[in-house]
Amino acid sequence: MTSVPGSALEAMFSGRHELKKVNGRVFIDRDADVFKMVISYLRNGKRIHAIADESLKERFEMELDYWNLDEE
């Protein structure tokens, strides 16, 4: 979660802020299907470009922008 310096996720998980937890887990109220793609992006360091579903592609781009992960 902290692999992209300056991103909102990096700030959130840096230890500088207290995280709100639900049942001992950090709850991030975002679209789960799209957030899985964000996690994949963070793990692999590669942006997913070949998304056939235009709606999903748009939501993924919006999520990258939301977390300040969009390098383009």
N, C-alpha and C positions, 0 to 999 in steps of 0.2 A: 504494500500500500504506500510505501514511502519511496518507491524507486524513481519517481519523477520529481526532482527538486522544484520547489515553488508551486506545486499543484495543491489544490484544496485537500486532496487525500493525504498528501505528505504532511501538510499542516495539521490535519485532523489527527493523524496517528503518530505525530512527532513526540508526543509526551508533553507538549506545551499546553494542551487543553485537556480538561476532564471529559471523558467520553461517557455519554448517557448509555446505560446498558439495560437490556431487557432479558431477564432470566440469565444474567451473567454474560450476555453476548452483546456486542455492539450492534445496534439496529440501524441500518441505513435504508431510509424509506424512499427507494428508487425502484424502477421497473426491473424486476429480477432477471428477465430474459436478456435485457440489454446490459445490465450490470455484470452478468456472466461474461459478456464479450469484453467489457472493460477489464475484468480480472485477467482474462486471457491475454489481452494487450499488455498489461503490466507484467505478467509472468514471462511472456515471450519477447517483449520489447519490439514487437512488430504490429503494425497497424493492419487491420483486416480491410482489404480493399475490394475483394470479390464477394460482395453481398448481393445476392440476386433479388431479394425482396426490397424494393425501394423504400417502403415504409420503415422497415427494420434498419436499413442503411441510414436513413435520415435520423431515426431515434438514436442510433449509435453515435453519429456525428454530434448530435445535440448533447449526448451524455459526456462525450469527450470535452466538449466546450464547457459544460456545466462544472466539471472537475478541473478545468484548466489543464487538460492533458493534450489538447489539440496543438500539434507542432506546426501545422500548416497555416 
